[in-house]
């Protein structure tokens, strides 16, 4: 066992120990390893109010093709109590610190590093692309803005959300706490939305003047998106393309009904499996 690999396993053990009895049985951090450093490690980052289980099917597909896969639990997520108020205190720096910590672990687990994330995780993956040099970043439906909110109004929205009381809203106002799957939370705090949009705004500002540290970036949008702003994703891709000689591309998932969470493996129906037809070839990176 190489020293880099042993150190990475020790750091992961520190991460795993945070998954105490208060964490849902399916919501803790995931490491799918092969007992040694592999040619590639994939770091997967889940979405807001979700948990690593959201990435489980993708992680297992990648592991089956020889990759080491790390899916960390983001701060405040994964509690057994689905109505927890832990996310009330979530801050942008907590998320960025978690992304940096996970990336440091991933670097010791494999020779090359691919980072992929969904929604909030897609935003964090994009932030890594801007600041860190890895082999490939795949940002899936990244939370760079809110659907149906004009990009010019995003700064006003952030100011309003931060000024108003921090309230919890239901993802599904009809089903409320009955919304499934049970490894995620059925509601979110408005200040967490403001914190994520603050990261997105800072990222866009930096991308206007500075080339991304990662030279190969893929942004994946959902043509039937209901939650995040696809135009903001195209804007970021254009900013990056203007600053780098690397490869920045946007690919679309098409043919789905109106939707946002297209990767959740426990969602009823075929939505995730249909989305995987686009996502898996990108994540598998052309390997059989």
Secondary structure, DSSP 4 states (H G I P E B T S, - for coil): --HHHHHHHHHHHHHHTT--TTB-TT-S-EEE--SS-EEEEEEEE--TT--GGGGHHHHHHHHHTT-EEEEPPPTT--BSSTT--GGGG--HHHHHHHHHHHHHHHHHHEEEEEEEEETHHHHHHHHHHHHS--SEEEEES--SSBTTS-GGGHHHHHHHHHHS---EEESSTTTGGG-S-TTS-SEEEHHHHHHHHHHHHHHHHHHTTS--S-SEEEEEEETTBSSB-HHHHHHHHHHHHHH-SSEEEEEEE-SPPSBS----TTSSSSHHHHHHHHHHHHHHTT--
